[in-house]
Amino acid sequence: MLMYPTMNSIAFSLGPIEVHWYGIMYMVGFMGAWILGTHRARKSLSPLLTTTQVTDLIFYGALGVIVGGRLGYMLFYDLPNFIHHPFILFQVWDGGMSFHGGLIGVCVALRICGRYMRKSIWDLTDFVAPLVPIGLAAGRLGNFINGELWGRVTTVPWGMIFPNAGPLPRHPSQLYEFLLEGVALFMILWFFSAKPRPRFAVSALFLLGYGSFRFFCEFWRQPDPQYGYLFW
C-alpha cells in the first residue's frame, strides 16, 4: 500500500492570481504539441504545413480544446447546474473538462483551419493525432496532482490512499491512463505516422488506440458520482 504524496494543487501565486498545476499541464500539452509539430514540419521532405501554419493550427486547436472541453463537461456531466447557472461555464478555475467536448471542439477548429489553409480536414487530423497524447498525458498528471478521479478500492500492493477518497487504498487510475492514453499511445502514433500512410489511417489508429486504452482503464476507475455504475 502506498500513501498519496500530498501536493498543493496551486503551483504558485502572483498576487491575487493563483496558478494551478492543472492549468500548467494544459500549457505543457499545447507547447509539446507545437514543438513536435514544428519539428515534423521542418524535417519532412514534403511537409503538409509550414511552421507558421502549424503554430496557427495549434493555437486554434487549443481554443477548441478549452471551449469544447468546458462546454462538453457542462452538457454531459453537470447539465442541471448549467441550466440554472449558465455563467458557471466561465468558471474554469473550478475545473471540469470533458474529452468528448474537447474532441468535438478540436474537430470544429480543424475544419475552420482546413477551409482557411485549403487543406483536407482528414490530412489535418492525421497531422494532429500523434500530438494529442502529449496533452492527454499531461492532463492525467494534473488529475493525479489534484488528487481527483481516483480508482476503485483495491488490494494490490501499489494501491494508494487518496486524501479525499476515504481510508481504503485505491487504484491510481490517473497513472494508468497517463501511461496508456499518454505515453503508450504517443509512441504508437509517432512511429506509425513517421512513414506515409493512407489518408485517415493515423486518425483511425488514434481513435482505436484511445478508445481501447480508455475502455480498459475505466474498469479500474471509480465512476463519476452522478452516474455510478452503468453496467454490472
Steps between C-alpha positions, in 0.01 A plus 500: 500500500624846411414837646401771260780761488290797605565792265361849487284540190619864482844521342562865590321830552545837335330735741130406500547270198551132577663284234390138529700198395206381292516816290877460464442146372281641225779738402747210498269310266459792260870587503601138448262470204637820348864398542453154346267633231750762383779239521311266269417785262869595474630146459244379247612485137149595388347679798125530521528828691750779546623574851280812502197291409587252774503786751158617379365146510615438857363838612153440361510137610576617855196728488293205381625286789425762765163621368379157391633323806336740741169512315502123462549454874206726576273318255608142573576510873344807662199591287249585780747737664585651161132560420439682828837681505618540138784735593671210677629418153761773542614390846785292360695537825251258659606228255290273286612404147368229271698301243186459289442874484869569443507256207198669341655842560826396333314355200312827456827695525670273245205536264529878515879489458463257211279739309734790573817307410334309214589166654290189546373467855608134491857599415495739794361239741775259387757771575355590840412151627857399604530824698183456706631236746747757635209702631317189620804393702547846648131520589510169687801620697296807586218275625749310715646818649147620579426168670187449288352234270649221710439132444293232669587347834771237460736265682788517250838597653505832317155600623503860618307684770373829361425777753140557385408143412465337840735276700525211251773464235394558140637445153700806387298492178626844397848347462362204304345747257818707492701195394251358249307796354809721520837327476404176321258665256752772417772246418266293283373799302835680470676200346200397290467848352874531425436337160237598241166338576162496327281798581327467839707194598681691778176656622329161501787348698469782754127439544552124525793533741345762724166322509662169591728645768222710651263202498761292683581767758135565580480155662736626772366852538236606752195607296377857503263546798220644289491182287630216715541157342305483174562129440568227758 
